[in-house]
Amino acid sequence: MALRLEQKQAIVSEVNEAAKTALAAVLSDYRGLTVEEMTDLRAKARESGVYLRVIRNTLAKRAIQGTDYECLNDAFVGPTMLAFSTEDPGSAARLIKDYAKEYEALEVKALSIGGELFEASQLDRVAMLPTRDEALAQLMSVMQAPVAKLARTLNEVPGKLVRTLAAVREQKQETA
């Protein structure tokens, strides 16, 4: 069924808005997936904050014009599924990676983070990026470490003084 011009414009503007706010994008070939598998993938994408869209290549190229993801233009060949990470940069890559393990028909074409194009082989690296909460926890532990060490060091000074005084007292009691 052919799309009318208004429908095409709506799709392009919707994908463009998603691309402007996205942190990362993953392009994949979905050939060989059944309708049930695609429905399951879409449900998992909604749960993990990933914008997922099957789109024609010509519409996709128009939709990403003026965004950081123009570098993906050459990867739009054959059936294309776009996945945009909206919450953290690695969420779309994690979703596609996990799903590609289960269904070998899903093939990654390219991925991009902040306008930088990565090959499909880099999917594992991008998927290992921490979530926002994990990154904040790592940052806080790094920031807390020097303060904790300073507190332990400052606490050691009076502790050493007390141990020294106790040793002097025991020594005097033994001699007395």
VEXDREN-2710 file (C-alpha; in Angstrom, 1 decimal):
% VEXDREN-2710
k/r/px/py/pz
1/MET/0.0/0.0/0.0
2/ALA/1.5/3.3/-1.1
3/LEU/1.8/6.1/1.3
4/ARG/0.4/9.5/0.6
5/LEU/2.5/12.6/0.7
6/GLU/1.0/13.7/4.0
7/GLN/1.8/10.3/5.6
8/LYS/5.4/10.5/4.3
9/GLN/5.8/14.0/5.7
10/ALA/4.5/12.9/9.1
11/ILE/6.9/9.9/9.2
12/VAL/9.8/12.1/8.3
13/SER/9.0/14.7/10.9
14/GLU/8.4/12.1/13.6
15/VAL/11.7/10.3/12.9
16/ASN/13.5/13.7/12.7
17/GLU/12.2/14.7/16.1
18/ALA/13.4/11.4/17.5
19/ALA/16.8/11.8/15.9
20/LYS/17.3/15.3/17.3
21/THR/16.8/14.1/20.9
22/ALA/18.5/10.7/20.5
23/LEU/21.8/10.0/22.1
24/ALA/22.7/7.1/19.8
25/ALA/21.4/5.3/16.7
26/VAL/21.6/1.7/15.5
27/LEU/20.7/0.6/11.9
28/SER/19.8/-3.0/11.4
29/ASP/18.4/-5.3/8.7
30/TYR/15.3/-7.1/10.0
31/ARG/14.8/-9.5/7.1
32/GLY/13.9/-13.0/8.3
33/LEU/12.1/-11.9/11.5
34/THR/8.5/-12.9/11.9
35/VAL/5.7/-10.5/12.8
36/GLU/5.6/-12.1/16.3
37/GLU/9.4/-11.5/16.8
38/MET/9.1/-7.9/15.6
39/THR/6.2/-7.3/18.0
40/ASP/8.3/-8.7/20.8
41/LEU/11.3/-6.5/19.8
42/ARG/9.0/-3.4/19.8
43/ALA/7.7/-4.2/23.2
44/LYS/11.2/-4.6/24.6
45/ALA/12.2/-1.4/22.9
46/ARG/9.4/0.5/24.6
47/GLU/10.4/-0.9/28.0
48/SER/14.0/0.1/27.6
49/GLY/13.4/3.6/26.3
50/VAL/14.4/3.0/22.7
51/TYR/12.6/4.5/19.7
52/LEU/12.2/1.8/17.1
53/ARG/11.0/2.3/13.6
54/VAL/11.0/0.4/10.3
55/ILE/11.3/3.0/7.6
56/ARG/12.0/3.4/3.9
57/ASN/15.5/4.4/3.1
58/THR/14.6/7.5/1.2
59/LEU/12.4/8.7/4.1
60/ALA/15.1/7.9/6.6
61/LYS/17.7/9.9/4.7
62/ARG/15.4/12.9/4.7
63/ALA/14.5/12.4/8.3
64/ILE/18.1/12.5/9.5
65/GLN/19.1/15.5/7.6
66/GLY/20.2/18.3/9.9
67/THR/20.9/15.9/12.8
68/ASP/24.0/14.2/14.2
69/TYR/23.1/11.0/12.4
70/GLU/23.7/12.2/8.8
71/CYS/26.8/10.0/8.9
72/LEU/24.5/7.0/8.5
73/ASN/23.4/7.9/5.0
74/ASP/25.6/5.3/3.3
75/ALA/24.3/2.5/5.5
76/PHE/20.7/2.9/4.2
77/VAL/20.6/-0.1/1.9
78/GLY/17.9/-2.8/1.9
79/PRO/15.3/-3.2/4.6
80/THR/16.1/-0.9/7.4
81/MET/15.1/-0.6/11.1
82/LEU/16.2/2.4/13.0
83/ALA/16.7/2.3/16.8
84/PHE/17.3/5.5/18.6
85/SER/18.6/5.5/22.3
86/THR/16.6/8.2/24.1
87/GLU/17.7/7.6/27.7
88/ASP/21.3/6.4/27.6
89/PRO/23.7/6.0/24.7
90/GLY/24.0/2.2/25.0
91/SER/20.3/1.2/25.4
92/ALA/19.6/0.7/21.6
93/ALA/22.9/-1.2/21.2
94/ARG/22.1/-3.5/24.2
95/LEU/18.6/-4.1/22.9
96/ILE/19.7/-5.0/19.4
97/LYS/22.7/-7.1/20.6
98/ASP/20.5/-9.1/23.0
99/TYR/17.9/-9.7/20.3
100/ALA/20.5/-10.6/17.7
101/LYS/21.8/-13.3/20.0
102/GLU/18.4/-14.8/20.1
103/TYR/17.5/-14.3/16.5
104/GLU/20.3/-14.5/14.0
105/ALA/18.2/-13.0/11.2
106/LEU/18.7/-9.6/12.8
107/GLU/21.8/-8.1/11.3
108/VAL/23.4/-4.8/12.4
109/LYS/24.4/-2.4/9.6
110/ALA/25.9/0.5/11.4
111/LEU/25.7/2.6/14.6
112/SER/26.4/6.2/15.6
113/ILE/26.9/8.1/18.8
114/GLY/26.8/11.8/18.7
115/GLY/27.6/12.1/15.0
116/GLU/30.4/9.6/15.0
117/LEU/29.9/6.5/12.8
118/PHE/30.9/3.1/14.1
119/GLU/31.0/-0.2/12.2
120/ALA/28.6/-3.0/13.1
121/SER/31.5/-4.9/14.8
122/GLN/31.6/-2.1/17.4
123/LEU/28.2/-3.0/18.7
124/ASP/29.5/-4.9/21.7
125/ARG/31.7/-2.0/22.7
126/VAL/28.7/0.4/22.6
127/ALA/26.4/-2.0/24.3
128/MET/28.8/-2.1/27.3
129/LEU/28.4/1.6/27.9
130/PRO/27.0/2.1/31.4
131/THR/23.5/3.4/31.9
132/ARG/23.0/6.9/33.4
133/ASP/22.5/5.5/36.9
134/GLU/25.6/3.2/36.6
135/ALA/27.7/6.1/35.3
136/LEU/26.6/8.4/38.2
137/ALA/27.4/5.6/40.7
138/GLN/30.9/5.2/39.2
139/LEU/31.4/9.0/39.3
140/MET/30.3/9.2/42.9
141/SER/32.5/6.4/44.0
142/VAL/35.5/8.1/42.3
143/MET/34.6/11.4/43.9
144/GLN/34.1/9.8/47.3
145/ALA/37.4/7.8/47.4
146/PRO/39.8/10.8/48.2
147/VAL/37.4/12.1/50.8
148/ALA/37.1/8.7/52.5
149/LYS/40.9/8.2/52.4
150/LEU/41.4/11.7/53.9
151/ALA/38.9/10.9/56.7
152/ARG/40.7/7.6/57.5
153/THR/44.1/9.3/57.5
154/LEU/42.9/12.1/59.8
155/ASN/41.3/9.5/62.1
156/GLU/44.5/7.6/62.2
157/VAL/46.4/10.5/63.9
158/PRO/44.4/10.5/67.1
159/GLY/44.3/6.7/67.0
160/LYS/48.0/6.4/66.9
161/LEU/48.3/8.9/69.7
162/VAL/46.0/6.9/71.9
163/ARG/47.9/3.7/71.1
164/THR/51.2/5.4/72.0
165/LEU/49.8/6.7/75.3
166/ALA/48.5/3.3/76.1
167/ALA/51.9/1.7/75.4
168/VAL/53.6/4.4/77.6
169/ARG/51.1/3.7/80.4
170/GLU/51.7/-0.1/80.2
171/GLN/55.4/0.5/80.2
172/LYS/55.2/2.7/83.4
173/GLN/52.9/0.2/85.1
174/GLU/55.4/-2.6/84.4
175/THR/58.3/-0.6/85.8
176/ALA/56.4/0.5/88.9
END
